[in-house]
Amino acid sequence: MLEENFGIVLIMIKKNLAKKPALITLLILSLPISAESFQDGLIDKLNSSITDIGFKKDHIISDDGVMINYYIKGSKKNALVFVHGYSCSSEYWWPQLEYFSKKYTTIAVDLAGHGKSGLNRKEYSMDAFGDDVKSVIEHLDLDQVVLIGHSMGGPVIVKAAGSLGAKSRLIIGVDTFHDLTTEGIGRFARIAVNSMFQLFYDSMTKNSIDDFFIDKTDEDLEDWIRNDALKSPKNISQGTLDALLTMNYPESLSELSIPMIALNARSFRETKLDSNFDTYKDIQIEFMEDVGHFIMLERPDEFNKWLEAKISE
């Protein structure tokens, strides 16, 4: 069935809808660009403070004694909460924070070891990252949230949603949730991977960053992301990698009963559709063509309109 919405031609494939209420959407054309393009001057924005656009910078202390930095704009008790990925920070959501804060209470959280948050976490895990997000939401006494996570931020918001209960209205993943059958690797495999990481940190980091981009990625944006990722302390990168390796999706998802949506890039990693639908019934998966891993930075205008539509549904 072909359907037009916000200027996108959507090829919508309903897969056994009676059994699996999941939707696969292929974004073929672009959304109409607004008069104000969030791509304009993007690098200058990424190099400036989020407080420049009216956000308040604040922090809490996590249960394990780490300072967790966050940014907030707005006073309504229903909010959008943005969570970054591996070796990233709240700055990666700049175009979204600028756009959505005009209408919604908007929050971005720096996970422990990232951005302006503390570096003193002793043991990194998805549970601890999820608690970082949950603690900020509870501290702000929010009534209901839409959780939006990029890359590693996807499993983080799954963990947060499991702890927040009815406060979580919707989970939105950006180039994440590629394989929801992942149960985490065993002890010996973790030792092997972590040993490889210690020995080949530079080359492994460079190779993983190379995979983020496509030929069409803006060179200045690519350089900014590459340079920023390499700033992450080695011990924190390794701890965060270990947290990713041990994420158990089926176990975490068994505690949830809220809708999930993923917008993934075709270029980055295969998304295992059938097994994802079998693992979590209330999931919608969409794809954007001709974009790298950082969808929200490479195509901010289109992404913002897409996200706004999903939030409003």
C-alpha positions as CSV (number, residue, x, y, z in Angstrom):
1,M,0.0,0.0,0.0
2,L,1.4,3.4,-0.9
3,E,0.7,6.3,1.3
4,E,1.8,9.9,1.3
5,N,2.4,11.7,4.6
6,F,4.4,15.0,5.1
7,G,5.7,14.7,1.6
8,I,7.2,11.2,2.1
9,V,6.2,8.3,-0.1
10,L,5.8,5.5,2.3
11,I,5.9,1.8,1.2
12,M,4.1,0.2,4.0
13,I,4.3,-3.5,4.5
14,K,1.9,-5.0,7.0
15,K,3.4,-8.2,8.4
16,N,0.8,-10.6,9.7
17,L,-1.0,-7.7,11.4
18,A,-3.4,-10.0,13.2
19,K,-0.4,-11.5,15.0
20,K,2.2,-8.8,14.7
21,P,1.2,-5.2,15.0
22,A,4.5,-4.0,13.5
23,L,5.0,-1.7,10.6
24,I,7.9,-1.4,8.3
25,T,8.2,1.9,6.4
26,L,10.7,2.9,3.8
27,L,11.4,6.6,3.6
28,I,12.1,7.2,-0.1
29,L,11.6,10.9,-0.6
30,S,12.5,13.8,1.6
31,L,10.2,15.8,3.8
32,P,9.6,19.3,2.8
33,I,12.3,21.6,4.3
34,S,11.1,24.3,6.6
35,A,12.0,27.9,6.0
36,E,14.4,27.6,9.0
37,S,16.9,24.8,8.1
38,F,18.6,23.3,11.1
39,Q,21.5,22.2,8.9
40,D,22.6,25.8,8.5
41,G,25.5,26.7,10.7
42,L,25.3,23.2,12.4
43,I,29.1,22.9,13.2
44,D,29.1,26.3,14.9
45,K,26.1,25.2,17.0
46,L,27.8,21.9,17.9
47,N,30.8,23.9,19.1
48,S,28.7,26.2,21.3
49,S,26.8,25.6,24.5
50,I,23.2,24.3,24.6
51,T,22.5,27.0,27.1
52,D,22.9,29.5,24.3
53,I,19.4,28.5,23.2
54,G,17.8,29.0,26.5
55,F,18.4,25.6,28.2
56,K,19.2,25.4,31.8
57,K,22.2,23.3,32.7
58,D,21.7,21.3,35.9
59,H,22.7,18.0,37.5
60,I,21.8,15.2,39.9
61,I,24.0,12.7,41.8
62,S,23.4,9.1,40.8
63,D,23.0,6.3,43.2
64,D,26.6,5.3,42.8
65,G,27.8,8.9,43.4
66,V,28.3,10.2,39.9
67,M,27.3,13.7,38.8
68,I,24.8,13.4,36.0
69,N,24.5,16.5,33.9
70,Y,21.3,17.4,32.0
71,Y,19.8,20.3,30.1
72,I,16.2,21.3,30.4
73,K,13.9,23.9,28.8
74,G,10.2,24.3,29.6
75,S,8.1,23.7,32.7
76,K,5.4,21.3,31.6
77,K,5.3,17.9,33.3
78,N,5.1,16.0,30.0
79,A,8.4,16.0,28.3
80,L,10.7,14.8,25.6
81,V,13.9,13.2,26.9
82,F,16.8,12.8,24.5
83,V,19.6,10.3,25.3
84,H,22.8,10.1,23.2
85,G,24.9,7.1,22.1
86,Y,28.3,5.6,22.8
87,S,31.1,8.2,23.3
88,C,28.6,11.0,22.5
89,S,26.8,13.7,24.5
90,S,23.8,15.9,24.5
91,E,25.3,18.1,21.9
92,Y,24.5,15.5,19.3
93,W,20.8,16.4,19.7
94,W,21.4,20.1,19.0
95,P,19.0,20.5,16.0
96,Q,16.3,18.6,17.9
97,L,16.7,20.5,21.2
98,E,16.5,23.8,19.3
99,Y,13.4,22.7,17.3
100,F,11.3,20.8,19.9
101,S,11.9,23.1,22.9
102,K,9.8,25.8,21.1
103,K,6.7,23.6,21.8
104,Y,7.6,20.9,24.4
105,T,9.4,20.6,27.7
106,T,12.7,19.2,26.3
107,I,15.5,17.5,28.2
108,A,18.8,16.0,27.2
109,V,20.9,13.8,29.6
110,D,24.6,13.3,29.6
111,L,25.2,9.7,30.7
112,A,27.9,9.0,33.2
113,G,31.3,9.3,31.6
114,H,29.9,11.3,28.8
115,G,29.5,15.0,28.0
116,K,29.6,17.1,31.1
117,S,28.8,14.3,33.5
118,G,31.2,12.8,36.0
119,L,33.9,10.3,35.1
120,N,34.1,8.4,38.4
121,R,31.7,5.5,37.7
122,K,33.4,2.3,38.8
123,E,31.3,-0.2,37.0
124,Y,29.5,0.6,33.7
125,S,26.3,-1.2,32.8
126,M,23.0,-0.6,30.9
127,D,21.2,-0.8,34.2
128,A,23.3,2.1,35.6
129,F,22.9,4.1,32.4
130,G,19.1,3.6,32.5
131,D,19.1,4.7,36.1
132,D,20.9,7.9,35.1
133,V,18.0,8.8,32.9
134,K,15.3,7.6,35.3
135,S,16.9,9.6,38.2
136,V,16.8,12.8,36.2
137,I,13.1,12.2,35.3
138,E,12.2,11.4,38.9
139,H,14.1,14.4,40.2
140,L,12.1,16.7,37.9
141,D,8.9,15.0,39.0
142,L,7.7,14.6,35.4
143,D,4.3,13.0,34.8
144,Q,4.9,11.4,31.4
145,V,7.8,11.2,29.0
146,V,8.7,10.2,25.4
147,L,12.1,8.6,25.5
148,I,14.3,9.2,22.5
149,G,17.6,7.4,22.2
150,H,20.3,7.3,19.5
151,S,22.4,4.1,19.0
152,M,23.5,3.0,22.5
153,G,20.8,5.4,23.8
154,G,18.3,2.8,22.5
155,P,19.1,0.1,25.1
156,V,19.6,2.8,27.7
157,I,16.0,4.1,27.3
158,V,14.6,0.5,27.3
159,K,16.2,0.1,30.7
160,A,15.0,3.5,31.9
161,A,11.4,2.7,30.7
162,G,11.4,-0.5,32.6
163,S,12.0,1.4,35.8
164,L,9.7,4.3,35.1
165,G,6.5,2.4,34.6
166,A,3.5,4.5,33.6
167,K,5.6,7.6,33.2
168,S,6.9,6.3,29.9
169,R,4.5,6.9,27.0
170,L,6.7,6.0,24.0
171,I,10.2,4.7,23.2
172,I,11.8,6.1,20.0
173,G,15.1,4.7,18.8
174,V,17.3,6.3,16.2
175,D,19.5,3.8,14.3
176,T,19.3,1.3,17.1
177,F,17.2,-1.9,18.0
178,H,18.9,-3.7,15.1
179,D,18.6,-7.1,16.9
180,L,16.3,-7.5,19.8
181,T,17.1,-11.1,20.3
182,T,20.5,-10.2,21.7
183,E,21.0,-11.6,25.2
184,G,24.5,-10.4,25.9
185,I,27.7,-12.3,25.5
186,G,29.2,-14.7,28.1
187,R,32.2,-14.1,30.4
188,F,34.9,-15.6,28.3
189,A,33.7,-13.7,25.2
190,R,33.7,-10.5,27.2
191,I,37.3,-11.2,28.3
192,A,38.4,-11.8,24.7
193,V,36.7,-8.6,23.4
194,N,38.0,-6.5,26.2
195,S,41.5,-7.8,25.7
196,M,41.3,-7.0,22.0
197,F,40.0,-3.5,22.9
198,Q,43.0,-2.9,25.1
199,L,45.5,-4.1,22.5
200,F,43.9,-2.5,19.4
201,Y,42.1,0.4,20.8
202,D,43.2,3.0,18.2
203,S,42.5,0.8,15.2
204,M,39.2,-0.6,16.6
205,T,38.0,2.9,17.4
206,K,39.0,4.3,14.0
207,N,37.3,1.4,12.1
208,S,34.1,1.7,14.1
209,I,34.0,5.4,13.4
210,D,34.6,4.9,9.7
211,D,31.4,2.7,9.6
212,F,29.3,5.6,10.8
213,F,29.4,7.6,7.5
214,I,28.5,7.3,3.9
215,D,30.0,9.1,0.9
216,K,27.3,11.8,1.1
217,T,28.0,12.7,4.7
218,D,29.1,16.3,5.1
219,E,32.8,16.4,5.6
220,D,32.8,19.0,8.3
221,L,30.2,17.0,10.3
222,E,32.2,13.8,9.8
223,D,35.4,15.5,11.1
224,W,33.5,16.9,14.1
225,I,32.1,13.5,15.1
226,R,35.4,11.8,14.5
227,N,37.3,14.2,16.6
228,D,34.7,14.3,19.4
229,A,34.6,10.5,19.6
230,L,38.3,10.2,20.0
231,K,38.2,12.5,23.0
232,S,36.5,9.8,25.1
233,P,38.8,8.4,27.9
234,K,39.9,4.8,27.0
235,N,38.7,3.3,30.3
236,I,35.2,4.8,29.9
237,S,35.0,3.7,26.3
238,Q,35.9,0.2,27.4
239,G,33.4,0.2,30.3
240,T,30.7,1.5,28.0
241,L,31.5,-1.2,25.4
242,D,31.2,-3.8,28.1
243,A,27.8,-2.4,29.1
244,L,26.7,-2.8,25.5
245,L,28.0,-6.3,25.2
246,T,26.0,-7.5,28.2
247,M,22.7,-5.9,27.3
248,N,19.9,-8.6,27.4
249,Y,17.1,-7.3,25.2
250,P,14.5,-10.1,25.7
251,E,14.8,-9.9,29.5
252,S,14.5,-6.1,29.5
253,L,11.7,-6.0,27.0
254,S,9.6,-8.6,28.9
255,E,9.0,-5.9,31.5
256,L,7.6,-3.4,28.9
257,S,4.2,-2.9,27.4
258,I,4.6,0.5,25.6
259,P,5.0,1.2,21.9
260,M,8.4,1.3,20.4
261,I,9.4,3.0,17.1
262,A,12.8,2.7,15.4
263,L,14.1,4.8,12.5
264,N,17.2,3.1,11.1
265,A,19.7,3.9,8.4
266,R,19.9,1.3,5.7
267,S,23.7,1.9,5.4
268,F,24.8,1.2,8.9
269,R,23.7,-2.2,10.1
270,E,21.2,-4.9,9.2
271,T,18.0,-4.7,11.1
272,K,16.6,-8.2,11.8
273,L,13.0,-7.6,11.1
274,D,11.4,-11.0,11.7
275,S,13.1,-11.8,14.9
276,N,12.5,-8.3,16.2
277,F,8.8,-8.6,15.6
278,D,8.8,-12.0,17.4
279,T,10.7,-10.6,20.3
280,Y,8.5,-7.4,20.9
281,K,5.1,-7.2,19.4
282,D,4.4,-3.5,19.7
283,I,7.2,-2.2,17.5
284,Q,7.2,-0.1,14.4
285,I,10.4,-0.1,12.2
286,E,11.2,2.5,9.6
287,F,14.1,3.2,7.4
288,M,15.8,6.2,5.9
289,E,17.9,5.9,2.7
290,D,21.1,7.7,1.8
291,V,22.1,8.6,5.4
292,G,24.7,7.5,7.8
293,H,24.5,6.5,11.5
294,F,23.8,10.0,12.8
295,I,20.5,10.5,11.1
296,M,19.5,13.4,13.4
297,L,22.6,15.4,12.4
298,E,22.9,14.5,8.8
299,R,19.3,15.1,7.9
300,P,18.0,17.3,10.8
301,D,15.1,18.9,9.0
302,E,13.6,15.7,7.7
303,F,14.3,13.9,11.0
304,N,12.6,16.6,13.1
305,K,9.4,16.5,11.0
306,W,9.4,12.7,11.2
307,L,9.9,12.8,15.0
308,E,7.2,15.4,15.4
309,A,4.7,13.2,13.5
310,K,5.5,10.2,15.7
311,I,5.2,12.2,18.9
312,S,1.8,13.6,17.8
313,E,0.3,10.2,16.9
